[in-house]
């Protein structure tokens, strides 16, 4: 496919720290996600750390079945370090594109002048894009927010600047940094940015169903939709968006199918990170898979005390099959 054909093939998976690792991306791809963004990788951490350490291997891993369908996201605030990381990370062609994080609201990231802190310094942000574009072997995209806080929205200034600096696409999470993930995303801002730049604009924020994705596209004219938190525990949302866009009937997902995918998710995670880490990390996923089900609170509590894959699978199987 050409670089941006995926935007017409359904929603893309937005980056989420601690979530969009290889096992989760593979499941989303299987469910119809045409393009997924990795967990964010520190450019400085990558440049300074041994390249073969376990953390780097896990963060940067791409399965054979998803080559060409993963965008690697990096973060940082030093143009030269960002460029060096970009050149090295894209040299082998494992990733379809490279995304620059200008949206992360986490204090330790913002405190370093990275993530959404770059929204306060459009000149530096544009310089980073220029340097990364010149070094990267693949197209460079940008994920941003509206601005740092209400009253200081800079996205309409920064959007054209990163386009001139060579960015090939912008994903706009239509909230400010100070909102974190609270309140409502301002979809009208996505429309305004789309009218301001000529590169593709992907909308992000408050898409919790396939109907939301359709509404966002209709209301904003955006070129595509990125889904983040709503995909946790519900990777079928990508299938539903794809079917909704093509006029097919959208199906409901039975508990037995949810169980099958959930157990496969557990095993894939264990295969990559080991049993102890997989059991611990699956807790955040289980909460999402069982959301809205009867007695969901009980299984969440039980899972939090489980330490082995076998016990986790047994508990989840008993719970999910009783919900058929």
C-alpha positions as CSV (number, residue, x, y, z in Angstrom):
1,X,0.0,0.0,0.0
2,X,1.1,3.6,-0.5
3,X,2.1,5.5,2.6
4,X,-1.4,6.7,3.6
5,X,-3.7,4.1,2.1
6,X,-4.2,2.7,5.5
7,X,-6.2,5.8,6.5
8,X,-9.1,4.6,4.3
9,X,-9.0,1.1,5.6
10,X,-10.2,1.7,9.1
11,X,-9.0,3.3,12.3
12,X,-5.3,3.2,13.4
13,X,-4.1,2.2,16.9
14,X,-2.9,5.2,18.8
15,X,0.3,4.9,20.9
16,X,-0.1,4.0,24.6
17,X,2.7,3.6,27.0
18,X,2.6,0.1,28.6
19,X,-0.1,-1.0,26.2
20,X,0.8,-1.0,22.5
21,X,3.5,-3.6,22.7
22,X,3.9,-6.2,20.0
23,X,1.4,-8.8,21.4
24,X,-1.4,-6.2,21.7
25,X,-0.6,-4.7,18.3
26,X,-0.7,-8.2,16.7
27,X,-4.2,-8.8,18.1
28,X,-5.4,-5.4,16.9
29,X,-4.0,-6.1,13.4
30,X,-5.8,-9.4,13.4
31,X,-9.0,-7.5,14.2
32,X,-8.7,-5.2,11.3
33,X,-6.3,-2.5,12.4
34,X,-4.3,-1.4,9.3
35,X,-1.6,0.6,11.2
36,X,-0.5,0.7,14.8
37,X,1.8,3.0,16.7
38,X,4.3,1.6,19.2
39,X,4.9,2.5,22.8
40,X,7.0,5.6,22.9
41,X,10.7,5.2,23.0
42,X,13.1,7.7,24.5
43,X,15.5,8.9,21.8
44,X,18.1,9.8,24.4
45,X,17.6,6.5,26.2
46,X,18.1,4.6,23.0
47,X,21.2,6.5,21.9
48,X,22.9,6.1,25.3
49,X,21.8,2.6,26.3
50,X,23.2,-0.7,25.1
51,X,21.2,-1.6,22.0
52,X,20.8,-5.3,23.0
53,X,19.3,-4.8,26.4
54,X,16.0,-6.4,27.1
55,X,14.0,-3.2,27.5
56,X,15.1,-2.0,24.1
57,X,14.4,-5.3,22.4
58,X,10.8,-5.4,23.8
59,X,10.0,-1.8,23.0
60,X,11.4,-2.0,19.5
61,X,10.2,-5.5,18.6
62,X,8.2,-6.0,15.4
63,X,6.7,-9.3,14.5
64,X,7.1,-10.6,10.9
65,X,3.3,-10.4,10.4
66,X,3.2,-6.7,11.1
67,X,6.1,-5.4,9.1
68,X,5.0,-2.3,7.2
69,X,2.1,-1.8,9.6
70,X,3.9,-0.3,12.6
71,X,4.8,3.4,13.2
72,X,7.6,3.8,15.8
73,X,7.1,6.7,18.2
74,X,10.0,8.5,19.8
75,X,10.2,11.3,22.3
76,X,12.8,13.8,23.3
77,X,13.7,17.5,23.2
78,X,17.2,17.6,21.7
79,X,17.1,17.9,17.9
80,X,20.5,16.2,17.4
81,X,19.8,13.3,19.7
82,X,16.3,12.9,18.1
83,X,17.9,12.8,14.6
84,X,20.6,10.3,15.6
85,X,18.0,8.0,17.1
86,X,15.8,8.4,14.0
87,X,18.6,7.5,11.6
88,X,19.6,4.4,13.5
89,X,16.1,3.2,14.3
90,X,14.8,3.5,10.7
91,X,17.8,2.2,8.9
92,X,16.7,-1.4,8.7
93,X,13.2,-0.6,7.4
94,X,11.3,-2.4,10.2
95,X,8.8,0.5,10.6
96,X,6.5,2.1,8.1
97,X,7.0,5.6,9.6
98,X,8.5,7.4,12.6
99,X,6.3,9.5,14.9
100,X,7.4,12.3,17.1
101,X,5.6,12.5,20.4
102,X,4.4,16.1,21.2
103,X,1.4,15.0,23.3
104,X,2.4,12.9,26.3
105,X,1.1,14.7,29.4
106,X,3.0,12.7,32.1
107,X,4.8,15.0,34.5
108,X,8.2,13.3,34.3
109,X,8.1,13.6,30.5
110,X,6.9,17.2,30.5
111,X,9.4,18.1,33.2
112,X,12.2,17.3,30.8
113,X,10.7,19.6,28.1
114,X,9.4,16.6,26.1
115,X,6.0,15.3,25.1
116,X,3.4,18.0,25.3
117,X,5.9,20.5,26.7
118,X,7.0,21.0,23.1
119,X,3.6,22.6,22.4
120,X,4.9,25.6,24.5
121,X,7.9,26.0,22.2
122,X,6.8,25.7,18.5
123,X,10.2,26.8,17.2
124,X,12.0,24.0,19.0
125,X,9.3,21.5,18.0
126,X,9.7,22.5,14.3
127,X,13.5,22.3,14.6
128,X,13.2,18.8,15.9
129,X,10.9,17.8,13.0
130,X,13.4,19.2,10.5
131,X,16.3,17.4,12.0
132,X,14.4,14.1,12.3
133,X,13.1,14.3,8.8
134,X,16.6,14.9,7.4
135,X,17.9,11.8,9.2
136,X,15.0,9.4,8.9
137,X,14.8,6.7,6.3
138,X,11.0,6.7,6.5
139,X,8.3,9.3,6.5
140,X,8.0,11.3,9.8
141,X,4.7,12.1,11.5
142,X,3.8,14.1,14.6
143,X,1.3,13.4,17.4
144,X,0.3,16.6,19.2
145,X,-2.4,18.1,21.5
146,X,-4.2,21.4,21.2
147,X,-1.6,23.1,23.4
148,X,-0.3,23.0,26.9
149,X,-3.4,24.4,28.7
150,X,-6.6,26.3,28.0
151,X,-5.9,29.7,26.6
152,X,-2.5,28.8,25.2
153,X,-3.5,26.4,22.4
154,X,-0.7,26.4,19.8
155,X,-1.8,23.6,17.4
156,X,-2.9,26.0,14.7
157,X,0.5,27.6,14.8
158,X,2.5,24.4,15.2
159,X,0.6,22.4,12.6
160,X,1.8,24.5,9.6
161,X,5.3,24.8,11.1
162,X,5.8,21.0,11.3
163,X,4.3,20.6,7.8
164,X,6.9,23.1,6.5
165,X,9.6,21.2,8.4
166,X,8.7,18.0,6.5
167,X,6.2,16.2,8.6
168,X,4.1,13.8,6.4
169,X,1.1,13.5,8.7
170,X,-0.3,15.0,12.0
171,X,-2.4,13.2,14.6
172,X,-4.2,15.6,16.8
173,X,-5.5,14.5,20.2
174,X,-8.1,17.2,20.6
175,X,-7.4,18.0,24.3
176,X,-4.8,20.2,26.0
177,X,-2.1,18.8,28.2
178,X,-3.8,20.2,31.3
179,X,-6.9,18.1,30.5
180,X,-4.9,14.9,30.5
181,X,-7.7,12.5,29.4
182,X,-10.5,14.2,31.2
183,X,-13.3,16.4,29.9
184,X,-14.3,16.3,26.2
185,X,-12.1,16.3,23.2
186,X,-12.8,19.3,21.0
187,X,-13.4,17.8,17.6
188,X,-14.0,21.2,16.0
189,X,-10.2,21.8,16.5
190,X,-9.5,18.8,14.3
191,X,-11.6,20.4,11.6
192,X,-9.7,23.7,12.0
193,X,-6.3,22.0,11.7
194,X,-7.4,20.0,8.7
195,X,-8.3,23.3,7.0
196,X,-4.9,24.8,7.9
197,X,-2.6,22.2,6.6
198,X,-2.3,20.1,3.4
199,X,-0.9,16.9,4.8
200,X,-3.2,14.2,6.3
201,X,-4.7,14.9,9.7
202,X,-5.8,12.1,11.9
203,X,-8.3,12.8,14.6
204,X,-7.9,11.3,18.1
205,X,-9.9,11.7,21.3
206,X,-13.3,10.3,22.5
207,X,-13.7,7.7,19.8
208,X,-15.2,4.9,21.9
209,X,-17.2,3.1,19.2
210,X,-17.4,2.6,15.5
211,X,-20.2,5.1,15.4
212,X,-17.9,7.7,17.0
213,X,-15.3,7.1,14.3
214,X,-17.9,7.7,11.6
215,X,-19.1,10.9,13.3
216,X,-15.6,12.2,13.8
217,X,-14.8,11.8,10.1
218,X,-18.2,13.3,9.1
219,X,-17.9,16.3,11.4
220,X,-14.2,17.2,10.9
221,X,-13.3,16.0,7.5
222,X,-10.2,14.3,9.0
223,X,-8.3,11.9,6.9
224,X,-8.3,9.1,9.5
225,X,-9.1,8.2,13.1
226,X,-6.7,7.0,15.8
227,X,-8.2,4.9,18.6
228,X,-6.4,4.5,21.9
229,X,-8.0,3.6,25.2
230,X,-11.2,2.3,23.6
231,X,-9.2,-0.5,22.0
232,X,-8.0,-1.8,25.4
233,X,-10.0,-4.9,26.0
234,X,-11.9,-4.3,22.8
235,X,-9.6,-4.8,19.8
236,X,-12.8,-5.7,17.8
237,X,-13.4,-2.0,17.6
238,X,-11.1,-2.0,14.5
239,X,-13.2,-4.6,12.8
240,X,-16.3,-2.7,13.6
241,X,-14.9,0.6,12.3
242,X,-13.7,-1.1,9.1
243,X,-17.1,-2.7,8.5
244,X,-19.0,0.5,9.4
245,X,-16.9,2.5,6.8
246,X,-17.6,-0.1,4.1
247,X,-21.3,-0.4,4.8
248,X,-21.1,-3.9,6.2
249,X,-23.2,-5.0,9.2
250,X,-21.3,-4.6,12.5
251,X,-21.5,-7.7,14.7
252,X,-21.5,-8.0,18.5
253,X,-18.7,-10.1,20.0
254,X,-19.7,-13.2,22.1
255,X,-18.0,-13.8,25.4
256,X,-16.5,-17.1,24.1
257,X,-14.6,-15.2,21.4
258,X,-13.5,-12.5,23.9
259,X,-12.1,-15.4,26.1
260,X,-10.2,-16.9,23.2
261,X,-8.5,-13.6,22.4
262,X,-7.8,-12.8,26.0
263,X,-6.1,-16.1,26.6
264,X,-4.1,-15.7,23.5
265,X,-3.1,-12.3,24.6
266,X,-1.9,-13.7,27.9
267,X,0.2,-16.4,26.2
268,X,1.8,-14.0,23.7
269,X,2.7,-11.6,26.4
270,X,4.3,-14.4,28.5
271,X,6.2,-15.6,25.4
272,X,7.7,-12.2,25.0
273,X,8.2,-11.0,28.6
274,X,8.0,-14.1,30.8
275,X,5.3,-15.4,33.1
276,X,5.7,-13.0,36.0
277,X,5.7,-9.9,34.0
278,X,2.9,-11.1,31.7
279,X,0.6,-11.9,34.7
280,X,1.3,-8.5,36.2
281,X,0.8,-6.6,33.0
282,X,-2.3,-8.5,32.0
283,X,-4.1,-7.0,35.0
284,X,-4.6,-3.7,33.2
285,X,-5.9,-5.5,30.1
286,X,-8.3,-7.8,32.0
287,X,-10.0,-4.7,33.6
288,X,-10.8,-3.6,30.1
289,X,-11.8,-6.9,28.6
290,X,-14.4,-7.5,31.4
291,X,-15.6,-3.9,31.6
292,X,-19.4,-3.8,31.7
293,X,-19.8,-7.5,32.5
294,X,-21.8,-8.7,35.5
295,X,-19.5,-9.1,38.5
296,X,-16.6,-7.6,36.7
297,X,-15.3,-6.1,40.0
298,X,-14.9,-9.6,41.5
299,X,-12.8,-11.0,38.7
300,X,-10.6,-7.8,38.8
301,X,-10.0,-8.3,42.5
302,X,-9.2,-12.0,42.0
303,X,-6.8,-11.4,39.1
304,X,-4.9,-8.9,41.2
305,X,-3.8,-11.7,43.5
306,X,-3.0,-14.3,40.9
307,X,0.7,-15.0,40.2
308,X,0.7,-17.8,37.5
309,X,-0.5,-18.1,33.9
310,X,-2.4,-21.3,34.7
311,X,-4.3,-19.8,37.6
312,X,-5.0,-16.7,35.5
313,X,-6.4,-18.7,32.6
314,X,-8.5,-20.9,34.9
315,X,-10.0,-17.8,36.6
316,X,-10.7,-16.0,33.3
317,X,-12.2,-19.1,31.6
318,X,-14.6,-19.7,34.5
319,X,-15.7,-16.1,34.6
320,X,-16.1,-15.5,30.8
321,X,-17.9,-18.7,30.0
322,X,-20.4,-18.1,32.8
323,X,-21.3,-14.8,30.9
324,X,-22.4,-16.6,27.8
